[in-house]
Amino acid sequence: PYIGMAFGLDAKCSGPQLGALMANSERVSGACGFSPKSSGVKDVYQQAIERLAKDGMAAGITRNDIKKPFMAVFYGQAAPAFTNPESMNATVWAAVHGSRTVGSEEQAKKFHANIVNSFGPELKALRAAVRSATSCLMASRLLWTTGSTST
């Protein structure tokens, strides 16, 4: 028997789409193509490129170029990873690090911060809340597994 959905799911930016729903953000929903108001709205990748351009880090970067680093940051990749040329394609590497063969930690932090800031205040707040809740859960699990009650 066929088991499925009566409609096709658009997986365009599925993590940010779910984040937009959890944060109740019409702005982010529209930027992810997940809202009736999304027509004509710049998507999250384009918004990230524009944020990078303000810092002089978008030369030649296309929507396809930014997808991998954008989603890596969205799912928790830290800035130091962007000192590794294998973490991004040649176009993004050149925009962030120029002709260097070894990545600059300062440039990697700027790149990472620009991507994070492109998420907007709603998703930044949601990500902070999830991090905090995760820390609390991990701490309580540690207490439970060790039997320790001291802090």
DSSP file with accessible surface (Angstrom, degrees, kcal/mol):
  #  RESIDUE AA STRUCTURE BP1 BP2  ACC     N-H-->O    O-->H-N    N-H-->O    O-->H-N    TCO  KAPPA ALPHA  PHI   PSI    X-CA   Y-CA   Z-CA
    1    1 A P              0   0  170      0, 0.0     2,-0.4     0, 0.0     0, 0.0   0.000 360.0 360.0 360.0 148.6    0.0    0.0    0.0
    2    2 A Y        -     0   0  196      2,-0.0     2,-0.5     0, 0.0     0, 0.0  -0.681 360.0-176.7 -82.9 126.9    1.0    3.6   -0.7
    3    3 A I        +     0   0  155     -2,-0.4     2,-0.3     2,-0.0     0, 0.0  -0.991  32.1 108.3-123.3 120.4    1.7    5.6    2.4
    4    4 A G        -     0   0   47     -2,-0.5     2,-0.3     0, 0.0    -2,-0.0  -0.879  62.6 -69.7-164.8-163.5    2.6    9.2    1.8
    5    5 A M        -     0   0  107     -2,-0.3     4,-0.0     2,-0.1    -2,-0.0  -0.823  28.3-131.5-112.1 151.6    1.5   12.8    1.9
    6    6 A A  S    S+     0   0  109     -2,-0.3     2,-0.3     2,-0.0    -1,-0.1   0.397  92.4  39.1 -81.1   3.1   -1.1   14.5   -0.2
    7    7 A F  S    S-     0   0  130      0, 0.0     2,-0.3     0, 0.0    -2,-0.1  -0.978  88.7-102.9-148.0 157.9    1.3   17.3   -1.0
    8    8 A G        -     0   0   75     -2,-0.3     2,-0.4     1,-0.0    -2,-0.0  -0.636  31.9-133.2 -84.5 139.2    5.0   17.7   -1.8
    9    9 A L        -     0   0  125     -2,-0.3     2,-0.7    -4,-0.0    -1,-0.0  -0.789   9.5-140.4 -92.4 135.2    7.3   19.0    0.9
   10   10 A D        -     0   0   84     -2,-0.4    -2,-0.0     1,-0.1    -1,-0.0  -0.847  12.6-169.8 -93.7 114.3    9.7   21.8    0.0
   11   11 A A    >   +     0   0   75     -2,-0.7     3,-1.4     2,-0.0     2,-0.4   0.220  35.9 139.5 -90.7  16.5   13.0   21.0    1.8
   12   12 A K  T 3  S-     0   0   66      1,-0.3     5,-0.1     2,-0.1    -2,-0.1  -0.470  89.8 -17.8 -61.4 112.6   14.4   24.4    0.9
   13   13 A C  T 3> S+     0   0    5     -2,-0.4     4,-2.8     1,-0.1    -1,-0.3   0.917  82.2 177.0  56.6  49.6   16.3   25.4    4.1
   14   14 A S  H <> S+     0   0   53     -3,-1.4     4,-2.5     1,-0.2     5,-0.2   0.859  73.9  52.7 -59.9 -35.9   14.4   22.8    6.2
   15   15 A G  H  > S+     0   0    7      2,-0.2     4,-2.7     1,-0.2    -1,-0.2   0.976 113.6  41.9 -63.0 -52.7   16.3   23.6    9.4
   16   16 A P  H  > S+     0   0    0      0, 0.0     4,-2.9     0, 0.0    -2,-0.2   0.865 111.6  57.9 -62.3 -31.0   15.6   27.4    9.2
   17   17 A Q  H  X S+     0   0   10     -4,-2.8     4,-2.0     2,-0.2    -2,-0.2   0.954 109.8  42.9 -61.6 -48.1   12.0   26.5    8.1
   18   18 A L  H  X S+     0   0  102     -4,-2.5     4,-2.5     1,-0.2    -1,-0.2   0.903 113.8  52.3 -64.5 -39.4   11.5   24.6   11.3
   19   19 A G  H  X S+     0   0    2     -4,-2.7     4,-2.6     1,-0.2    -2,-0.2   0.910 106.8  53.3 -61.0 -40.9   13.3   27.3   13.3
   20   20 A A  H  X>S+     0   0    0     -4,-2.9     5,-2.5     1,-0.2     4,-0.6   0.904 109.9  48.1 -61.3 -40.4   10.9   29.9   11.8
   21   21 A L  H ><5S+     0   0   98     -4,-2.0     3,-0.7     3,-0.2    -2,-0.2   0.934 113.4  46.4 -65.3 -45.2    7.9   27.9   12.9
   22   22 A M  H 3<5S+     0   0  129     -4,-2.5    -2,-0.2     1,-0.2    -1,-0.2   0.856 117.4  43.4 -66.4 -33.9    9.3   27.5   16.5
   23   23 A A  H 3<5S-     0   0   31     -4,-2.6    -1,-0.2    -5,-0.2    -2,-0.2   0.477 106.1-129.5 -88.2  -3.8   10.2   31.2   16.7
   24   24 A N  T <<5 +     0   0  149     -3,-0.7     2,-0.7    -4,-0.6    -3,-0.2   0.919  49.7 162.7  55.2  47.3    6.9   32.1   15.1
   25   25 A S     >< -     0   0    5     -5,-2.5     4,-2.4     1,-0.2    -1,-0.2  -0.855  30.4-177.0-107.3 107.3    8.7   34.3   12.6
   26   26 A E  H  > S+     0   0   95     -2,-0.7     4,-2.5     2,-0.2     5,-0.2   0.880  87.6  57.3 -64.1 -36.5    6.9   35.4    9.5
   27   27 A R  H  > S+     0   0   95      2,-0.2     4,-1.8     1,-0.2    -1,-0.2   0.955 111.7  39.1 -61.8 -49.1   10.0   37.1    8.3
   28   28 A V  H  > S+     0   0    3      2,-0.2     4,-1.1     1,-0.2     6,-0.2   0.906 113.2  56.3 -71.2 -38.3   12.2   33.9    8.4
   29   29 A S  H ><>S+     0   0   11     -4,-2.4     5,-3.0     1,-0.2     3,-0.7   0.928 109.2  47.3 -56.5 -45.1    9.3   31.8    7.1
   30   30 A G  H ><5S+     0   0    5     -4,-2.5     3,-1.5     1,-0.2    -1,-0.2   0.896 108.8  53.8 -63.6 -38.8    9.0   34.0    4.1
   31   31 A A  H 3<5S+     0   0    0     -4,-1.8    13,-1.6     1,-0.3    14,-0.3   0.666 109.6  49.4 -71.5 -14.9   12.8   33.9    3.5
   32   32 A C  T <<5S-     0   0    0     -4,-1.1    -1,-0.3    -3,-0.7    -2,-0.2   0.262 116.0-112.3-103.4   6.6   12.6   30.1    3.5
   33   33 A G  T < 5S+     0   0   23     -3,-1.5    -3,-0.2    -5,-0.1    -2,-0.1   0.808  86.7 118.6  69.3  27.8    9.8   29.9    1.0
   34   34 A F      < +     0   0   89     -5,-3.0    -4,-0.2    -6,-0.2    -1,-0.1  -0.009  57.3  67.1-116.8  24.4    7.5   28.6    3.8
   35   35 A S  S >  S-     0   0   11     -6,-0.3     3,-2.0    -5,-0.2     4,-0.2  -0.997  79.8-123.7-145.5 146.8    5.0   31.3    3.9
   36   36 A P  G >  S+     0   0  133      0, 0.0     3,-0.5     0, 0.0    -1,-0.1   0.767 115.2  58.0 -61.3 -20.1    2.3   32.6    1.5
   37   37 A K  G 3  S+     0   0  153      1,-0.2    -7,-0.1   -11,-0.1     4,-0.0   0.233  77.4  98.4 -91.4  12.7    4.0   36.0    1.8
   38   38 A S  G X   +     0   0   33     -3,-2.0     3,-1.9     2,-0.1    -1,-0.2   0.626  47.6 115.2 -81.0  -9.4    7.3   34.6    0.5
   39   39 A S  T <  S+     0   0  113     -3,-0.5     3,-0.1     1,-0.3    -9,-0.0  -0.394  90.9   4.1 -62.6 124.7    6.9   35.8   -3.1
   40   40 A G  T 3  S+     0   0   82      1,-0.3     2,-0.3    -2,-0.2    -1,-0.3   0.394  98.6 129.2  82.5  -3.9    9.5   38.3   -3.9
   41   41 A V    <   -     0   0   65     -3,-1.9    -1,-0.3   -11,-0.2     2,-0.2  -0.661  66.1-113.1 -84.7 136.9   11.3   37.9   -0.5
   42   42 A K        -     0   0  112     -2,-0.3    -1,-0.1    -3,-0.1    -3,-0.0  -0.498  36.7-121.1 -66.6 134.4   15.0   37.3   -0.6
   43   43 A D     >  -     0   0   18     -2,-0.2     4,-2.4     1,-0.1   -11,-0.2  -0.202  26.3 -98.8 -75.8 170.6   15.8   33.9    0.7
   44   44 A V  H  > S+     0   0    8    -13,-1.6     4,-2.0     1,-0.2     5,-0.1   0.830 122.4  53.9 -60.9 -33.0   18.0   33.2    3.7
   45   45 A Y  H  > S+     0   0   14    -14,-0.3     4,-2.3     2,-0.2    -1,-0.2   0.926 109.3  47.2 -67.7 -43.3   21.0   32.4    1.4
   46   46 A Q  H  > S+     0   0   70      1,-0.2     4,-2.5     2,-0.2    -2,-0.2   0.899 110.6  53.0 -64.1 -39.0   20.7   35.7   -0.4
   47   47 A Q  H  X S+     0   0   40     -4,-2.4     4,-2.1     1,-0.2    -1,-0.2   0.899 108.8  50.1 -62.7 -38.9   20.4   37.5    2.9
   48   48 A A  H  X S+     0   0    0     -4,-2.0     4,-2.5     2,-0.2    -2,-0.2   0.922 109.8  50.4 -65.1 -42.4   23.6   35.9    4.1
   49   49 A I  H  X S+     0   0   15     -4,-2.3     4,-2.5     1,-0.2    -2,-0.2   0.922 110.2  50.0 -61.6 -42.9   25.4   36.9    1.0
   50   50 A E  H  X S+     0   0   70     -4,-2.5     4,-1.5     2,-0.2    -1,-0.2   0.898 109.9  50.7 -64.1 -37.4   24.2   40.5    1.4
   51   51 A R  H  X S+     0   0   89     -4,-2.1     4,-0.6     1,-0.2    -2,-0.2   0.927 111.8  47.7 -65.0 -43.0   25.4   40.5    5.0
   52   52 A L  H ><>S+     0   0    0     -4,-2.5     5,-2.7     1,-0.2     3,-1.3   0.886 105.7  59.3 -64.3 -37.9   28.8   39.2    3.9
   53   53 A A  H ><5S+     0   0   55     -4,-2.5     3,-1.9     1,-0.3    -1,-0.2   0.864  97.0  60.1 -60.8 -35.9   29.0   41.8    1.2
   54   54 A K  H 3<5S+     0   0  177     -4,-1.5    -1,-0.3     1,-0.3    -2,-0.2   0.754 109.5  44.0 -63.0 -23.5   28.7   44.6    3.8
   55   55 A D  T <<5S-     0   0   66     -3,-1.3    -1,-0.3    -4,-0.6    -2,-0.2   0.193 120.8-108.5-104.7  12.2   31.9   43.2    5.3
   56   56 A G  T < 5S+     0   0   64     -3,-1.9    -3,-0.2     1,-0.1     3,-0.2   0.781  89.5 113.3  70.1  27.5   33.6   42.8    1.9
   57   57 A M      < +     0   0    2     -5,-2.7    -4,-0.2    -8,-0.1    -5,-0.1   0.069  51.4  75.8-119.1  25.0   33.4   39.0    2.0
   58   58 A A    >   +     0   0   16     -6,-0.3     3,-2.2    -5,-0.2    -5,-0.1   0.347  50.9 147.3-120.1   9.5   30.9   38.2   -0.8
   59   59 A A  T 3  S-     0   0   78      1,-0.3    36,-0.1    36,-0.2     3,-0.1  -0.227  85.8 -13.7 -54.8 112.6   33.0   38.6   -4.0
   60   60 A G  T 3  S+     0   0   61      1,-0.2     2,-0.3    -2,-0.1    -1,-0.3   0.421  94.9 145.8  79.1  -2.4   31.7   36.1   -6.5
   61   61 A I    <   -     0   0   14     -3,-2.2    -1,-0.2    30,-0.1     2,-0.2  -0.542  28.5-166.2 -74.3 129.0   29.7   34.1   -3.9
   62   62 A T     >  -     0   0   71     -2,-0.3     4,-1.8    -3,-0.1     5,-0.2  -0.580  37.7 -98.6-105.0 173.2   26.4   32.6   -5.3
   63   63 A R  H  > S+     0   0   75      1,-0.2     4,-1.1     2,-0.2     3,-0.1   0.904 125.8  50.0 -57.6 -43.5   23.4   31.1   -3.6
   64   64 A N  H  > S+     0   0  116      1,-0.2     4,-0.6     2,-0.2    -1,-0.2   0.870 107.9  54.3 -64.8 -35.1   24.8   27.6   -4.3
   65   65 A D  H  4 S+     0   0   26      1,-0.2    24,-0.3     2,-0.1     3,-0.2   0.871 110.0  45.6 -64.5 -38.5   28.2   28.6   -2.9
   66   66 A I  H  X S+     0   0    0     -4,-1.8     4,-2.8     1,-0.2     5,-0.3   0.684  91.0  84.1 -84.1 -16.2   26.8   29.8    0.4
   67   67 A K  H  X S+     0   0   73     -4,-1.1     4,-2.7     1,-0.2     5,-0.3   0.910  90.3  46.3 -54.3 -52.7   24.5   26.8    1.1
   68   68 A K  H  X S+     0   0  136     -4,-0.6     4,-2.3    -3,-0.2    -1,-0.2   0.957 117.9  40.3 -62.0 -51.8   27.0   24.4    2.6
   69   69 A P  H  > S+     0   0    2      0, 0.0     4,-2.5     0, 0.0     5,-0.2   0.903 114.8  54.2 -66.2 -34.4   28.6   26.9    5.0
   70   70 A F  H  X S+     0   0    1     -4,-2.8     4,-2.7     1,-0.2    -2,-0.2   0.961 112.8  41.5 -60.4 -50.8   25.2   28.5    5.9
   71   71 A M  H  X S+     0   0   34     -4,-2.7     4,-2.4    -5,-0.3    -1,-0.2   0.874 111.7  56.6 -68.3 -34.0   23.7   25.2    6.9
   72   72 A A  H  <>S+     0   0   22     -4,-2.3     5,-3.1    -5,-0.3    -1,-0.2   0.943 111.9  42.3 -60.9 -45.3   26.9   24.1    8.7
   73   73 A V  H ><5S+     0   0    0     -4,-2.5     3,-2.0     3,-0.2    -2,-0.2   0.932 111.3  55.8 -66.1 -43.1   26.7   27.3   10.9
   74   74 A F  H 3<5S+     0   0   26     -4,-2.7    -1,-0.2     1,-0.3    -2,-0.2   0.901 109.4  46.9 -57.0 -39.3   22.9   26.9   11.3
   75   75 A Y  T 3<5S-     0   0  147     -4,-2.4    -1,-0.3    -5,-0.2    -2,-0.2   0.329 134.2 -83.8 -90.2   9.8   23.5   23.4   12.7
   76   76 A G  T < 5 +     0   0   51     -3,-2.0    -3,-0.2     1,-0.3    -2,-0.1   0.478  68.4 156.2 113.3   3.2   26.3   24.4   15.0
   77   77 A Q      < -     0   0   59     -5,-3.1    -1,-0.3    -6,-0.2     2,-0.1  -0.410  37.3-133.0 -63.9 135.4   29.6   24.6   13.2
   78   78 A A    >   -     0   0   57     -2,-0.1     3,-1.3     1,-0.1     4,-0.4  -0.435  20.1-103.5 -89.5 163.9   32.0   26.9   15.0
   79   79 A A  G >  S+     0   0   12      1,-0.2     3,-2.2     2,-0.2     4,-0.1   0.842 111.3  67.7 -56.1 -41.6   34.1   29.6   13.4
   80   80 A P  G >  S+     0   0   77      0, 0.0     3,-1.9     0, 0.0    -1,-0.2   0.808  88.2  68.3 -56.2 -25.0   37.5   27.8   13.6
   81   81 A A  G X  S+     0   0   36     -3,-1.3     3,-1.6     1,-0.3     6,-0.3   0.818  88.4  66.4 -62.0 -25.7   36.2   25.3   11.0
   82   82 A F  G <  S+     0   0    0     -3,-2.2    -1,-0.3    -4,-0.4    22,-0.2   0.337  84.0  71.5 -83.9  11.5   36.3   28.1    8.4
   83   83 A T  G <  S+     0   0   47     -3,-1.9    20,-1.3    20,-0.1    -1,-0.3   0.446  84.6  84.0 -93.7  -3.0   40.1   28.2    8.7
   84   84 A N  S X  S-     0   0   71     -3,-1.6     3,-2.3    -4,-0.2     4,-0.2  -0.881  74.2-147.6-102.6 120.8   40.1   24.9    6.8
   85   85 A P  G >  S+     0   0   64      0, 0.0     3,-1.1     0, 0.0     8,-0.1   0.751  96.6  65.3 -61.6 -19.7   39.9   25.2    3.0
   86   86 A E  G 3  S+     0   0  161      1,-0.2    -4,-0.1    -5,-0.1     4,-0.0   0.619  87.5  70.4 -76.5 -10.6   37.9   21.9    2.9
   87   87 A S  G <  S+     0   0   18     -3,-2.3     2,-0.3    -6,-0.3    -1,-0.2   0.535 109.7  21.2 -84.3  -5.7   35.0   23.5    4.8
   88   88 A M  S <  S-     0   0   10     -3,-1.1   -22,-0.1    -4,-0.2    -1,-0.1  -0.981  87.4 -95.2-154.2 161.3   34.0   25.7    1.8
   89   89 A N     >  -     0   0   62    -24,-0.3     4,-2.7    -2,-0.3     5,-0.2  -0.212  46.2 -97.3 -76.5 172.6   34.4   25.8   -1.9
   90   90 A A  H  > S+     0   0   83      1,-0.2     4,-2.5     2,-0.2     5,-0.2   0.846 121.2  54.0 -61.4 -35.6   37.2   27.8   -3.7
   91   91 A T  H  > S+     0   0   57      2,-0.2     4,-2.0     1,-0.2    -1,-0.2   0.938 112.5  42.5 -66.2 -45.6   34.9   30.8   -4.4
   92   92 A V  H  > S+     0   0    0      2,-0.2     4,-2.3     1,-0.2     5,-0.3   0.927 113.3  53.6 -67.1 -42.4   33.9   31.2   -0.7
   93   93 A W  H  X S+     0   0   26     -4,-2.7     4,-3.7     1,-0.2     5,-0.5   0.939 109.9  47.5 -56.5 -47.0   37.5   30.6    0.4
   94   94 A A  H  X S+     0   0   53     -4,-2.5     4,-1.6     1,-0.2    -1,-0.2   0.888 111.5  50.4 -64.1 -38.3   38.8   33.3   -1.9
   95   95 A A  H  < S+     0   0   14     -4,-2.0    -1,-0.2    -5,-0.2    -2,-0.2   0.873 121.7  33.4 -67.6 -34.1   36.1   35.8   -0.7
   96   96 A V  H  < S+     0   0    2     -4,-2.3    -2,-0.2    -5,-0.1    -3,-0.2   0.903 136.9  17.4 -88.1 -45.7   36.9   35.1    3.0
   97   97 A H  H >< S-     0   0    2     -4,-3.7     3,-1.6     1,-0.3    -3,-0.2   0.409  86.5-148.8-112.9  -0.4   40.6   34.5    3.0
   98   98 A G  T 3< S-     0   0   39     -4,-1.6    -1,-0.3    -5,-0.5    -2,-0.1  -0.397  70.1 -22.5  66.8-136.7   41.8   35.9   -0.4
   99   99 A S  T 3  S+     0   0  124     -2,-0.1    -1,-0.2    -4,-0.1    -5,-0.1   0.368 100.3 127.7 -92.4   6.3   44.8   34.1   -1.8
  100  100 A R    <   -     0   0  122     -3,-1.6    -3,-0.1     1,-0.1     3,-0.1  -0.309  48.2-158.0 -61.2 146.2   46.0   32.7    1.6
  101  101 A T  S    S+     0   0  123      1,-0.1     2,-0.5     2,-0.1    -1,-0.1   0.639  84.3  55.3 -95.8 -18.9   46.6   28.9    1.7
  102  102 A V  S    S-     0   0  111     -5,-0.1    -1,-0.1   -18,-0.1   -18,-0.1  -0.964  94.9-117.1-114.5 131.2   46.1   29.0    5.5
  103  103 A G        -     0   0   13    -20,-1.3     2,-0.5    -2,-0.5   -20,-0.1  -0.334  19.1-124.9 -70.6 146.2   42.9   30.4    6.9
  104  104 A S     >  -     0   0   28    -22,-0.2     4,-2.6     1,-0.2     5,-0.2  -0.777   8.1-148.3 -88.7 126.8   42.9   33.5    9.1
  105  105 A E  H  > S+     0   0  115     -2,-0.5     4,-2.4     1,-0.2     5,-0.2   0.905 100.1  53.0 -61.5 -38.9   41.1   32.9   12.4
  106  106 A E  H  > S+     0   0  131      1,-0.2     4,-2.1     2,-0.2    -1,-0.2   0.929 111.1  45.3 -63.0 -45.3   40.0   36.6   12.4
  107  107 A Q  H  > S+     0   0   38      2,-0.2     4,-2.7     1,-0.2    -1,-0.2   0.892 111.3  53.4 -65.4 -39.5   38.5   36.2    8.9
  108  108 A A  H  X S+     0   0    0     -4,-2.6     4,-2.8     1,-0.2    -2,-0.2   0.913 109.2  49.1 -62.2 -40.6   36.8   32.9    9.9
  109  109 A K  H  X S+     0   0  114     -4,-2.4     4,-2.8     2,-0.2    -2,-0.2   0.905 111.8  48.6 -65.5 -40.3   35.2   34.6   12.9
  110  110 A K  H  X S+     0   0   69     -4,-2.1     4,-2.3     2,-0.2    -2,-0.2   0.924 112.7  48.2 -64.5 -43.6   34.0   37.5   10.8
  111  111 A F  H  X S+     0   0    0     -4,-2.7     4,-2.1     2,-0.2    -2,-0.2   0.956 113.9  46.5 -60.4 -50.0   32.6   35.1    8.2
  112  112 A H  H  X S+     0   0   36     -4,-2.8     4,-2.8     1,-0.2     5,-0.2   0.925 111.8  50.9 -59.7 -46.1   30.9   33.0   10.9
  113  113 A A  H  X S+     0   0   42     -4,-2.8     4,-3.0     1,-0.2    -1,-0.2   0.892 108.6  52.2 -61.4 -40.1   29.4   36.1   12.7
  114  114 A N  H  X S+     0   0   15     -4,-2.3     4,-1.5     2,-0.2    -1,-0.2   0.909 110.7  47.4 -63.6 -40.7   28.0   37.4    9.4
  115  115 A I  H  X S+     0   0    0     -4,-2.1     4,-0.7     2,-0.2     3,-0.4   0.958 113.7  47.5 -64.4 -48.6   26.3   34.1    8.8
  116  116 A V  H >< S+     0   0   27     -4,-2.8     3,-1.5     1,-0.2     4,-0.4   0.931 111.1  51.2 -58.5 -44.9   24.9   34.0   12.3
  117  117 A N  H >< S+     0   0   52     -4,-3.0     3,-1.2     1,-0.3    -1,-0.2   0.799  99.3  65.0 -66.3 -25.0   23.7   37.6   12.1
  118  118 A S  H 3< S+     0   0    7     -4,-1.5    -1,-0.3    -3,-0.4    -2,-0.2   0.716  87.7  71.3 -70.1 -16.8   21.9   36.8    8.8
  119  119 A F  T <X S-     0   0    5     -3,-1.5     4,-0.7    -4,-0.7    -1,-0.2   0.753 102.1-135.8 -66.8 -25.1   19.6   34.5   10.8
  120  120 A G  H <>  -     0   0    8     -3,-1.2     4,-2.0    -4,-0.4     5,-0.2  -0.029  29.2 -68.1  85.7 165.8   18.0   37.5   12.4
  121  121 A P  H  > S+     0   0   99      0, 0.0     4,-2.4     0, 0.0     5,-0.2   0.837 127.0  58.6 -64.5 -31.6   17.1   38.1   16.0
  122  122 A E  H  > S+     0   0   58      2,-0.2     4,-2.2     1,-0.2    -2,-0.1   0.953 112.2  37.0 -66.0 -50.1   14.3   35.5   16.1
  123  123 A L  H  X S+     0   0    3     -4,-0.7     4,-2.8     2,-0.2     5,-0.2   0.848 114.5  56.1 -73.1 -31.9   16.5   32.5   15.1
  124  124 A K  H  X S+     0   0   80     -4,-2.0     4,-2.1     2,-0.2    -1,-0.2   0.933 110.4  45.7 -62.5 -43.2   19.5   33.8   17.1
  125  125 A A  H  X S+     0   0   62     -4,-2.4     4,-2.3     2,-0.2    -2,-0.2   0.914 113.1  50.2 -65.3 -41.7   17.2   33.8   20.2
  126  126 A L  H  X S+     0   0   36     -4,-2.2     4,-2.6     2,-0.2     5,-0.2   0.935 110.3  49.2 -62.4 -45.5   15.8   30.4   19.4
  127  127 A R  H  X S+     0   0   34     -4,-2.8     4,-2.5     1,-0.2    -1,-0.2   0.903 110.9  50.5 -62.2 -39.7   19.3   28.9   19.0
  128  128 A A  H  X S+     0   0   47     -4,-2.1     4,-2.5    -5,-0.2    -1,-0.2   0.913 110.6  49.6 -64.2 -40.6   20.5   30.4   22.3
  129  129 A A  H  X S+     0   0   57     -4,-2.3     4,-2.7     2,-0.2    -2,-0.2   0.911 111.2  48.4 -65.4 -41.0   17.4   29.0   24.0
  130  130 A V  H  X S+     0   0   75     -4,-2.6     4,-2.7     2,-0.2    -2,-0.2   0.926 111.6  50.0 -65.7 -42.5   18.1   25.5   22.6
  131  131 A R  H  X S+     0   0  139     -4,-2.5     4,-2.4    -5,-0.2    -2,-0.2   0.931 112.6  47.5 -59.4 -44.6   21.8   25.7   23.6
  132  132 A S  H  X S+     0   0   72     -4,-2.5     4,-2.3     2,-0.2    -2,-0.2   0.931 112.8  47.6 -63.7 -45.8   20.8   26.7   27.1
  133  133 A A  H  X S+     0   0   50     -4,-2.7     4,-2.6     1,-0.2    -1,-0.2   0.907 111.5  51.6 -63.1 -40.1   18.2   23.9   27.4
  134  134 A T  H  X S+     0   0   70     -4,-2.7     4,-2.8     2,-0.2     5,-0.2   0.919 108.7  50.8 -63.3 -42.3   20.7   21.4   26.1
  135  135 A S  H  X S+     0   0   79     -4,-2.4     4,-2.5     1,-0.2    -1,-0.2   0.919 110.9  48.7 -61.2 -43.2   23.2   22.5   28.7
  136  136 A C  H  X S+     0   0   82     -4,-2.3     4,-2.6     2,-0.2    -2,-0.2   0.917 112.2  48.4 -63.1 -43.5   20.7   22.1   31.4
  137  137 A L  H  X S+     0   0  115     -4,-2.6     4,-2.4     2,-0.2    -2,-0.2   0.911 112.3  48.6 -63.7 -41.6   19.7   18.7   30.2
  138  138 A M  H  X S+     0   0  117     -4,-2.8     4,-2.4     2,-0.2    -2,-0.2   0.905 111.8  49.4 -65.9 -39.9   23.3   17.6   30.0
  139  139 A A  H  X S+     0   0   54     -4,-2.5     4,-2.4    -5,-0.2    -2,-0.2   0.925 112.5  47.0 -65.2 -42.9   24.1   18.9   33.4
  140  140 A S  H  X S+     0   0   63     -4,-2.6     4,-2.4     1,-0.2    -2,-0.2   0.893 111.8  51.1 -68.0 -35.2   21.0   17.1   34.9
  141  141 A R  H  X S+     0   0  154     -4,-2.4     4,-2.9    -5,-0.2     5,-0.2   0.916 108.9  51.5 -65.9 -40.4   22.0   13.9   33.1
  142  142 A L  H  X S+     0   0  105     -4,-2.4     4,-2.3     2,-0.2     6,-0.4   0.933 111.1  47.6 -61.3 -45.4   25.5   14.1   34.5
  143  143 A L  H  X S+     0   0   73     -4,-2.4     4,-1.6     1,-0.2     5,-0.4   0.917 113.5  48.6 -61.1 -41.1   24.1   14.5   38.0
  144  144 A W  H  < S+     0   0  202     -4,-2.4    -2,-0.2     1,-0.2    -1,-0.2   0.919 114.5  43.7 -67.4 -41.9   21.8   11.6   37.5
  145  145 A T  H  < S+     0   0   78     -4,-2.9    -1,-0.2     1,-0.2    -2,-0.2   0.818 121.1  39.1 -77.1 -28.6   24.5    9.3   36.1
  146  146 A T  H  < S-     0   0   84     -4,-2.3    -1,-0.2    -5,-0.2    -2,-0.2   0.644  97.8-134.0 -91.9 -17.6   27.1   10.1   38.6
  147  147 A G     <  +     0   0   60     -4,-1.6     2,-0.2     1,-0.3    -3,-0.2   0.551  55.9 145.6  75.3   7.0   24.7   10.4   41.6
  148  148 A S        +     0   0   45     -5,-0.4    -1,-0.3    -6,-0.4    -2,-0.1  -0.541  30.4 179.0 -79.5 140.2   26.4   13.6   42.6
  149  149 A T        +     0   0  138     -2,-0.2     2,-0.2    -3,-0.1    -1,-0.1   0.375  51.9 100.6-117.3  -1.5   24.3   16.3   44.1
  150  150 A S              0   0   87     -7,-0.1    -2,-0.0     1,-0.0     0, 0.0  -0.554 360.0 360.0 -83.5 153.7   27.1   18.9   44.7
  151  151 A T              0   0  185     -2,-0.2    -2,-0.1     0, 0.0    -1,-0.0  -0.680 360.0 360.0-107.2 360.0   27.5   21.8   42.2
